[in-house]
Amino acid sequence: MADTQSVSSKIDMIKDDGGRNTSTSISLPLVVSIVALVIAVIGLILAAASLTQNANNTFVIGETGSSAGSTGAQTDGINDDDDRIWVVAIGHAAESLEYIDELSGQIEGFDVDIVNAVCRIAGKNCRFSADVYTRCWDSQVGEAQRGGVGLYSGFYDACTGWFHTYLRDRTFQFSDPFSTIEGEKVGFFVKPGNPRNFTYQDISGKKIGFLDGYSSDESCVARQDIQGVPIPPENVIHYLDREQLVAGIQNEEVDAGFDPVVYLKDSDMVEVIPGFTAQCAIAGQSMMMRKDNTMWEWWNPAFAKLRASTEYKRICRDLLEQHGHFPGPSPEEHCFDY
């Protein structure tokens, strides 16, 4: 993907008057009572601020990974005595895998459903932390791609739903995938009518747009058997989201965009160049972790149990039934054995 924001609260504490109150009629017990009352009020303010901060930074999957109304695979007790809180980063790309629900304001989608289920089965206390994708994986034009500061620095244990690629494999480790890679076939997109006469056979001198941090990057294009690769840095333009990429194609800032076909195939703003698709990932969506993190030890067996259950089928079906109002892959394209 992934192929996924911080809130600060400040409390101004009122200082005392430094002994400038010259009244001598206040007794010691009254002074003590007033001090105790002030301390209690401050404590309530701090508690409220803490709750507000947590509500905006993270949302809880469950005390032990539980979710209301779940069916299918149940908790199997894999290390369920572990009291550790496992934090996973997630973004919101306005697609059926990850998006912000307008009513609840929370991030919903296939990825959320998968993490909910796996954490419940493993008996883990998991929480999401919403963050920008570049804090998981960062790619700057003309520079070596690298791990994001959030995952490197241990802000969280894993990043949710990242496709396993050759470059990422050098830096991080991955859980077993929870999706196929069929839904992530990548193509070139151009403005309707192809006014710049773009052809995929030879992209020499062409400006190409990419989504920053995605597996469909310039290194993937460089592996293809076409003329004009690798693309020189001056002809590479990165966009932070798909809306910006489409605008760049529309405005002819780039000759073409390079993106998974499933997200733009029905758009009337761009059209796909026929005759070419590429596969940029080694494996499908996974949990991406630092190499010293042990989350995979409980995630992999828990996901194996989920995959063998009817619950996995339901989660895949919900790609269309619950999350289909956003673009994305079909269950047949994205899920195992569907």
Summary of the structure (lengths in Angstrom):
residues: 338
radius of gyration: 24.8
end to end distance: 21.1
largest distance: 92.7
contacts: 1087
relative contact order: 0.17
helix: 32%
strand: 19%
